[in-house]
Amino acid sequence: MLNRVRSAVAHLVSSGGAPPPRPKSPDLPNAPSPQTVAPPEAPRSPPATAGSGSAAPAKTVEARASFSRPTFLQLSPGGLRRADDHAGRAVQSPPDTGRRLPWSTGYAEVINAGKSRHNEDQACCEVVYVEGRRSVSGAPREPSQGQGLCFYYWGLFDGHAGGGAAEMAARLLHRHIREQLKDLSCWSSQKEVSHESLVVGAIENAFQFMDEQMARERRGHQVEGGCCALVVVYLLGKVYVANAGDSRAIIVRNGEIIPMSREFTPETERQRLQLLGFLKPELLGGEFTHLEFPRRIQPKELGQRMLYRDQNMTGWAYKKIELEDLRFPLVCGEGKKARVMATIGVTRGLGDHNLKVCSSTLPIKPFLSCFPEVRVYDLTQYEHCPDDVLVLGTDGLWDVTSDCEVAATVDRVLSAYEPNDPSRYTALAQALVLGARGTSRDRGWRLPNNKLGSGDDISVFVIPLGGPGSYS
């Protein structure tokens, strides 16, 4: 039974859902590499005509050259082309040969189904050494072997309105964290300040400095758009999960689900946004109201009573409609359709310094926060087994997959592999991405229940919590 399940999982990864071939011995030299997971052949888009806005060949080559994927994927030019193919949507993972990611971390990604020109997600996975600064008193330290710190780092960056901000954050954010953590090694023990709170503060500062660097360099380096950022730092026995945006992380431990982040959207941060609009009405430009109504107010309803809520309210009450209530609401829409100033659906992240309200010069950045929420998980408080994992995913995963479905996939896939098989976490990441993407049929991507699969970019890290001792 175990062999049949494992064979089915391996086939799902290698074929995208076609009928399984006869099982092969796992040590055959021609076994497929998990680097690229190709789905069944999908119908290609018709060739562009002159009237459809087709670009000249030179521009196409230029666009391809600007497309980049995480370096740890080690993609060849052909692999890079497959990764940029909206019709095929092949799942990409690091090669199963050579050096693995730290802790045998699993990773998989797939491009969107045409939502944007390129995959605007980016990822980073690093082991970072932090050299200590001089002591707080300014006296130089004697060099010693144990003076510095080492932390493990994983980051997912979901770009919007272009991939420039996500690419820059993937390249530089861990360096800002390293710079902030230098102070940790020379800070004398203070009763009122714990090391944990210092690490949290260092991560928060690093996000702010990253955002400020994007603001400074957005013109010269063409850092277009913005990005959500979901980052994990492992340091001194604790896992720090920092989230700014609508990506999410959960721990699956012995079947139990432990949320390690929450989404920051116009709905979840309505009161913060309304409070800022109330305190600084000039940010609304006379175009928006900080109040929320169940629907858009019509001029004929002036003087009538209407349900509303403000920055202090979680419930609803009635007010008499006045002229200024006819302005567009600062927060409008519900769920995934909720928007700030009718423009953006996330309220925390990096970048977006040039973002303006459509057909207006009114900036939206003052309402967007670059600060993450940081949650801490102490690995030393629980004896973890190889099936305990931390799953990070961009919203392309979570839009169509629940926490319980992720936990069920964790159990199903990992049980098909030996506990000491390091490839099991890559197989799990691929299964999660494939499950969210679906298969190509009926002119779209469909899940087994025939609902639409995710048409967004999907990126997933699977970090085993079996420990630095076992997997570093």
Buried (B, 14 or more C-beta within 10 A) or exposed (E): EEEEBBBBBBBBBBBBBEEBEEEEEEEEEEEBEBBBBBBEEBEEEEEEEEEEEEEEEEEEEEEEEEBBBBEBBBBEEEBBBBBBBBBBBBBBBBBBEEEBBBBBBBBBBBBBBEBBBBBBBBBBBBBBEBEBBEEEEEEEEEEEEEEEBEBBBBBBBBBBBBBBBBBBBBBBBBBBBBBBBBBBBBBEEEEEEEBBEBBBBBBBBBBBBBBBBBBEBBEEEEBBBBBBBBBBBBBEEBBBBBBBBBBBBBBBBEEEBBEBBEBBBBBBBBBBBBBBBBEEBEBBBEEBBBBBBEEEBEEEBEEEEBEBBBBEBEEEEEBEBEEEBBBBBBBBBEEEEBBBBBBBBBBBBBBBBBBBBEEEEBBBBEBBBBBBBBBBBEBEEEEBBBBBBBBBBBBBBBBBBEBEEBBBBBEBBBBBBEEEBBBBBBBBBBBBBBBBBBBBEEEEBBBEEEEBBBBBBBBBBBBBBBBBEBBE
